[in-house]
Amino acid sequence: MSDIRQNELPEAASVDPREVEHYRRFAATWWDPQGPFWPLHKLNDLRVPWITTRLCRHFDRDPAWEQPLQGLALLDIGCGGGILAESMARLGADVHGIDVVDRNIAVASDHARGQGLSLRYELVTAEALLERGPVYDAVLNMEVVEHVADLPGFMSAACGLLKPEGMMFVATINRNPLAWLFAIFGAEVVLRWLPRGTHRYRLLRKPSEIFALLERHDLQVLDSTGVRVDPLRRSLHLCRSLRVNYMLSAARAGVRRSGAQRIDRE
C-alpha cells in the first residue's frame, strides 16, 4: 500500500512558500475531475502514453504489454494528489512520489490506498532526497519547474537522482506573451479554468532554459512536443509548437537514443 512519511514541512532554496500555501488550499480537490485540477486530468490522458512510449523505446519494452513498465523505478517529483503516479503504477512501475505540500501527500496516499495500489509517497524535497542517495530509471518532472524558486538548484538535484542510463521528463509552460495570454490571462482570468495565482509569469520557463540546465548535467533532449488547448471543447492535444505548453524527454549524452525526430529550442 502507499506509504506516507510524516516529516516537518521541507525546506530548500527551491521551495516557494507562496506556492506551497496555494496548493495546500486546493489539495482536497485533486481527484475531482470537474474541480480546479480538471486540466491535469485531461493532460494526463496525453502525457501517460507519451511518456510510456518513450520509456518503452529507451528500455526495450513492448508498449502493448499489460504492464510495460514492470520493474522500472520512477520518481514523480511534485506528485500532487497522485494523478500521474497512479497511472504509472498501473503500468507496472515502482513509483516513488514526492511533494513539498503535506496535504498533497495525504490526499495521494489516501487515494492510492482506496484504489488498492502500492505506491510510496513522501513529504520531501528533491534536494533532501538526493542526500540520501537513491537513483531512478526515470524522473518525472511534470508541471513543477514553473513553481520552484531556485530552478538551477532544483534541476541539479533532479538530475542527480537519475541513473546513468535513465530518462528525465519535463513538462511546463513557455515564457512569452502568447503563453501569458493563453496560460495565465485566458485560463485563470477569462475562462477561470485554474485558480487565480496558479502561475506567475516570471516563473515560467523557456525551452532553451530547460535545455541548458539539462545539458549542464550531461542530459541531452531526445524528444519535444507542444500541448494545444481547445477552449471550446475543453480538450488538449499534442502539437508541434512549443510556444505555450510543452513536454521534453532527455537521457544522458551517449546513451542509446529513443528515436527523437524534432528538437525545438524556441
N, C-alpha and C positions, 0 to 999 in steps of 0.2 A: 504494500500500500504506500501511498505518498507519505513522505517524512518531512516534518517542519521542525527546524531548529530554532528555538526561541533565543535570539541574541538581542542585545541592545541595538537600537537603530544604527545602521552602518554609517561610518564617517570616512570620507575620502575627498580629495580635491575635486573629483568628478561629480560628486553628489550635490545637486542643486536643491536646497531646502524648499524653495518655491515649487519645484516640480514634484517633490515628494508629497507636499501638502495637497497639491492639485489632485494627484491620483488617489490619495487617501480618501478624499471626499466622494469619489465615484467608484470605489473598489467594489461595493456591493452589486454594481450593475454589470460587471464583466460578462456574465453569461446570459444577459437579456438581449436577444437578437434584435429587439426593437429599441433598446436603450442607447445611451450615448456612445457605446462602443460598437454599434452595429456596423460601421465601416470596416472594422477589423475582422468581423465575421465574414463579410464579403471578400475582403482582401485575403483571408485565409484560404478561400477556395482557389485563389490564383497562386499564392506563394507555396502551398504544400506540394502540388505537382511540379512546380518549377524547381524547388529545392530538391525534391526526391529524384527527379530526372538527372540532375547534375551529380548528386551523390552516387547514384547507381552507375553512371558513366565512370566516375572517378574511382570507385571501389569495385568495379567489375561485377555489378549486381544486375539482376533482371528485374526491371520495374514491374513486370507482370506478376511477380511472386506475391503471395498474400501478405508477407511481411518482408519486403525487400531490404529494410534497414536493420534486420536482425543482427545483433552483436556490435553495432556501431554505438560508440559513446558520444552523445550530443550534449552540448551546453547551450541552454537557451538563456541569454543574458537579457534582463528586463522582461521576464516571462509574464508579468502582469497576472491575470487570472488564470493563465494556463491554456489559452486557446490554441496556440501553435504547439506547445509542449505536448498536449494530449494527442494532437494529430500525429506528431512524430512517434509517440509511444505506440499508437495503434498500428503503425507501420513496422514495429519491431525494435525501434531504437531504445537504448538505455538512456533516458533523458534526465538531466540534472537542470532544474530551473532555478534561477537566482533572480532576486529583485531587491531593491532598497526600500520598498514600501511594505511595511509589516502587514497591512490589511490585504494587499495583493497576495502575499504568500498564504495567508489564512484562507482566502477565497479559493485559490488554486488548489491547495491541499484538500479542502473540504469537497470540492467538486470532483477531483480525481478519485477520492475515496468513494464517493457516491456512484462513480462510474465503474468501480472495481479495477482501476488502472494502477499499475505500480510505477510511480514517479517519485523522484526525490526533489523536494523544494527546500530552499534555504534563503534566509534573510542575510545577505552578504554582498559586498561589492566585488567587482571583478579583481580589483587590486588586492583585497584581502584574500580572496580565493587563490590568487597567483602565489602568494606567500606560502600556501600550504603545498603547492607543487603538483596538483592534478593536471593532466592534459587530456584532450579530447580529439576524437576523429573529426568532429565538426563543431564550429562555434556559430550559433545563430545570433546575429547582432541586428535584430529587426526592429525598426522604428524606435531606436534607442539613442543613436548619436545626436539627434536633434534635441535631446533633453539633458545632456550632460554639460557640466560647467567647464571641465578640463578635458577637451577632446584628445589632445596628444597623449596625455597620461592614461586616459581610459582605453584608447586604441592600443597602446603599448601593452597594457595588461591583457586585453582581449586576445591579441596576437600571441602573447606568451603562454596562453592556455591551450594552444593548438599543437597537436602532434606534428612532427616534421612532415608527414605525408598527408596532413589533414586539410580541411577546407574551411574557409570563412565565408559567411553570407552576411551582407549588409543591405538593409533597406532603409530609405529615408526620403527626405524632401529636398529638392534643389533650392538654391537661394538666388532668386532673380525676381524681377517684377511680376512675371507671369505666374511663378509659384506662389508669390504673396497673394495675387489676385484670386487664384483658384483654391489654394490650400488653407489660407487664413481668412481673407475677407469673404470669399464665397462660401466656404464650408462652415465657418464659425459665425459670421455676421449675417449674411444674406440667407443661406439655407438653414443655418443653425443645426447642421448635422453633427457638429462637435461642440463641446462646451467652450465658451469664450476663454481664451488664455491657454488652450491646449498646446498651441505652437507660438513661439516668438521668432520673429523674422531673423534677428541677429544670430540665433542658434541653428538656423537651417544650414545644411551642408552641401556645398558644390561637389559634384562627382570628382573634379580634379583634386579637391582637398582630401577626399577619402582615398583616391588612388595614391596620392603622395604618402599618406600615413601607412597604407598597406605596404608600399614599396620600401619604406624605411625599415620595415621588419621582414624584408625578403619575401613578400607575398605579391604575386602577380595576378591581376584581374583576368579572369577567363571569359566571363560572360556578363553582359549587362542587358537590362530590359527596362523600359518605362512602364508605368501603370497609368492608364487613362480612365477618368471618371465620366460616366454618362449621368448627368444630374436628372434627366427626365425619367430614366428607368431605374435610377439609384443602383447602378451596376458598375463594375470595374472590369477592365480588360487590359491585357498586355499590349504594348505598342512599342514603336521604335524610338520615339523621342524620350529623352531623359530630362526634359525641361522642367517637369513638375515632380512627380513621384518616380522613384527608380529603385531597382534592386541590382546588386552585384554579387558575383561569386568569385572567389580567389583561392589560390593554392601557392605553396612555396615555389619559388623560382627553381626550375629544373625538374619539378615533379611532373609526371605524366599529365598532359593537357586533356581537358574534358570536351574538346570539340567546339570551342568558342568560335563564333562566326562574326560577331560585331562587338568591337570595344569602342566606346564613345566616352570622351572626357568633357563633354560640353557642360 
